């Protein structure tokens, strides 16, 4: 009797090992890692074969989604994460929490629309852009965040290597690109045309979030060329939600009161 029981257990283990090998072969890495837990759960709850398979597949899908989101976060280039929950809407009253909540259903990404935050320095533009980007990552979207100067430098280096088109195609793999602090420094001729090519490639194909300290009427100040500024602005605002942030600088608020 004991020998029969041991033989049965050995047969079960062989079958489990075979099942694990087959799961590895088809790429079910997470499900195979948890197979013993899944089988134990099925036994304890008297699950049918269909329910067992459904649970295993659900676990695989869940783990894959989590792994993909974590990978996307590492590739997002967000070095200073700031969440929407941390934003002080009482201090920044020119935009409401409801307006931001309306954005984080991410229809603007699905519809290939853009968001633009315009206002003076230290009014929360970067915080809001970062918070929305983080929410998008949590929903499974691919996001790339860059300071405008860093982005222009990367495009310039790609151009020098004759790989500008490849660089733009690489950026187009992201669902959303955040360009932070556009307009703080003037651009040279090469940077202007490189940025235009990126914006043109993204138009009605991918979404942008842009933060700037300049209103659109002043963009010629950093583009230094209306023939480039106008078509860039047209492509950005054609399908966009624009928010004008006003108020007192966060960084200076405490000092001015003292």
MOPESUL-V754147 format. One record per pair of residues at least 12 apart in sequence whose C-alpha atoms are under 8 Angstrom apart, sorted by the first residue. I is the first residue (numbers start at 0). J is the second residue. D is the distance in whole Angstrom. If there is no record, write none. Layout:
{{I:J:D} {I:J:D}}
This chain:
{{18:31:8} {19:31:5} {19:32:8} {19:34:7} {27:59:7} {28:59:8} {29:58:7} {29:59:5} {29:62:6} {29:63:8} {30:55:6} {30:56:7} {30:58:6} {30:59:5} {34:55:8} {37:51:7} {37:54:8} {37:55:7} {38:51:8} {64:139:8} {67:139:8} {68:136:6} {68:137:6} {68:139:6} {71:136:7} {71:140:8} {71:141:6} {71:142:7} {72:136:7} {72:142:8} {74:142:8} {74:143:7} {75:141:7} {75:142:5} {75:143:4} {75:144:6} {76:143:6} {76:144:5} {76:145:7} {77:129:8} {77:143:8} {77:144:6} {77:145:8} {80:129:6} {80:130:7} {80:133:8} {81:126:6} {81:127:8} {81:129:6} {81:130:6} {82:126:7} {82:127:8} {82:129:7} {82:130:4} {82:131:8} {82:133:7} {83:126:8} {83:127:6} {83:130:5} {83:131:7} {86:123:8} {86:126:7} {86:127:7} {91:122:7} {91:123:8} {91:244:8} {91:245:8} {91:246:7} {92:246:8} {93:243:7} {93:244:6} {93:245:6} {93:246:7} {94:242:7} {94:244:7} {102:131:8} {103:131:7} {103:134:7} {103:135:7} {105:135:7} {107:206:7} {108:174:7} {108:175:7} {108:205:7} {108:206:6} {111:202:8} {111:203:5} {111:204:6} {111:205:5} {111:206:5} {111:238:8} {112:203:7} {112:205:8} {112:206:5} {112:207:7} {112:238:5} {112:239:5} {112:240:8} {113:206:5} {113:207:5} {113:208:6} {113:209:8} {113:235:7} {113:236:7} {113:238:6} {113:239:4} {113:240:6} {114:207:6} {114:208:5} {114:209:6} {114:239:5} {114:240:5} {114:241:6} {114:242:8} {115:208:6} {115:209:5} {115:210:6} {115:211:8} {115:239:7} {115:240:6} {115:241:5} {115:242:6} {116:208:8} {116:209:6} {116:210:5} {116:211:6} {116:241:6} {116:242:5} {116:243:6} {116:244:7} {117:210:6} {117:211:5} {117:212:6} {117:213:6} {117:214:6} {117:241:8} {117:242:6} {117:243:5} {117:244:6} {118:211:7} {118:212:5} {118:213:7} {118:214:8} {118:243:6} {118:244:5} {118:245:6} {119:211:8} {119:212:5} {119:213:8} {119:244:8} {119:245:7} {119:248:8} {120:212:6} {120:248:7} {121:248:5} {121:249:5} {121:250:6} {122:244:7} {122:245:7} {122:246:7} {122:247:7} {122:248:5} {122:249:6} {123:249:8} {124:210:6} {124:211:8} {124:244:8} {125:179:7} {125:180:8} {125:210:7} {128:177:7} {128:208:7} {128:209:8} {128:210:7} {129:144:8} {132:144:8} {132:175:8} {132:177:8} {140:173:8} {140:174:6} {140:175:8} {141:172:8} {141:173:5} {141:174:5} {141:175:6} {142:173:5} {142:174:6} {142:175:5} {142:176:6} {142:177:8} {143:170:8} {143:173:6} {143:175:6} {143:176:5} {143:177:6} {144:176:6} {144:177:5} {144:178:6} {144:179:8} {145:176:8} {145:177:6} {145:178:5} {145:179:6} {146:178:6} {146:179:5} {146:180:6} {146:181:8} {147:178:5} {147:179:5} {147:180:6} {147:181:5} {148:181:8} {148:184:8} {150:178:8} {151:190:6} {151:193:7} {151:194:7} {152:190:8} {154:166:7} {154:167:8} {154:190:8} {154:193:6} {154:194:8} {155:189:7} {155:190:7} {155:193:7} {167:197:6} {167:200:8} {171:200:8} {171:201:7} {171:205:7} {173:205:8} {174:205:6} {174:206:6} {175:205:6} {175:206:5} {175:207:6} {175:208:7} {176:205:8} {176:206:6} {176:207:5} {176:208:6} {177:207:6} {177:208:5} {177:209:6} {178:207:7} {178:208:6} {178:209:5} {178:210:7} {179:208:8} {179:209:6} {179:210:5} {179:211:7} {180:209:8} {180:210:5} {180:211:5} {180:212:7} {181:209:7} {181:210:6} {181:211:5} {181:212:7} {182:211:6} {182:212:6} {182:213:6} {182:218:7} {182:221:6} {183:211:7} {183:212:7} {183:221:8} {184:221:6} {185:220:7} {185:221:4} {185:222:6} {185:223:7} {186:221:6} {186:222:6} {186:223:7} {187:222:8} {187:223:8} {191:222:6} {191:227:7} {192:227:7} {195:227:7} {195:230:8} {195:231:6} {198:231:7} {198:234:7} {198:235:8} {199:231:8} {199:234:7} {202:234:6} {202:235:7} {203:238:8} {207:235:8} {215:232:7}}
